[in-house]
Amino acid sequence: MKEAQKGQNTRRDLIDSVRHVQSYGMEVLGGFIVGFDNDPDDIFERQMDFIRESAIPVAMVGLLAAIPDTQLGGGWSAKAGSRE
């Protein structure tokens, strides 16, 4: 989450958040991206565990495809926030 600058997803327990939404009778659909440099070797197992534990009925998993000349694609300096 931090690598994709999704800090809002690191501030609370995601299982609790999903269950909170589900408590109102709504289904939560999940979209997951794998392929970050810092993904651990067990990323697929961890995602499956999360999806099962949170009872997400539809989960879409995609491979990271970083756009060239963006920070994620290696064209931006993470420290300076500018092009290299």
N, C-alpha and C positions, 0 to 999 in steps of 0.2 A: 504494500500500500504506500509506503513511504517513497519507494523508488518511482512510483507513478504519480507522486505528489497528491495522494488521496488521503491526506491527514485526517479528514473528517471521518474516515472509516477506522481510525486507530484510537479514537477517544472513548469508545464504549465497547462493551461486549456485543459482538455481532449476533450471537445466538439469542441473547436477551432482546436485542432490537428486533430481530425477525419474529420472535414469539410475541412481542408486544403488538406488532402490526397484525399478526395472525389472530390475536385475541379479539380483534374487531371483525373477524369473519372474512378478512381479505387474504388472498393467496399472494405469496411473495415468489416472484420469479428471479432467478439468479443468472448473472453473466460473469464469467470468470476468465481471466487472461493468464496464460502460462508462457514462460519463455524469457522471463527477466533474468539478468545475470545473477541475481542473488537468490533465485528460487532454489530451495533445498532439494536434495535427491528424492525426498518423499512427498513432493508437492502434490502429486496426483492422489496419493492415499489421504493426505490431509484435507484436500478438497472434497473427496468422497465422504470422509468422516463428517465434515462440516455440513455438506448437503443432506446427508442422512439425519444427523442430529437435529438440524433445523427444520426438517420436513419440507424442504423446498421441492415442489412437484415438477418444476421445469428448470433445468440448469443447462446453460449454454456455455461451452468451454471453447475458447479461441486461442490460437497461437499469436504471440506478440509479433507484430510486423511494424517496426518503427519506421516512421517516415523520414527519408533522408533530410539533412539540414535542419533537423529539430534537435532539441536537447536530448531526447531519448534516442534519436538516431545518430548521435555522436557529433552533430554539427554545432553544438552550443557548449560553451564552457559552463559547467554547473556552478562553479564558484563565482565567476564574474557575471554570469547571466548574458553573455554576449557570444557572438560567433567567434570561432577559433580561426 
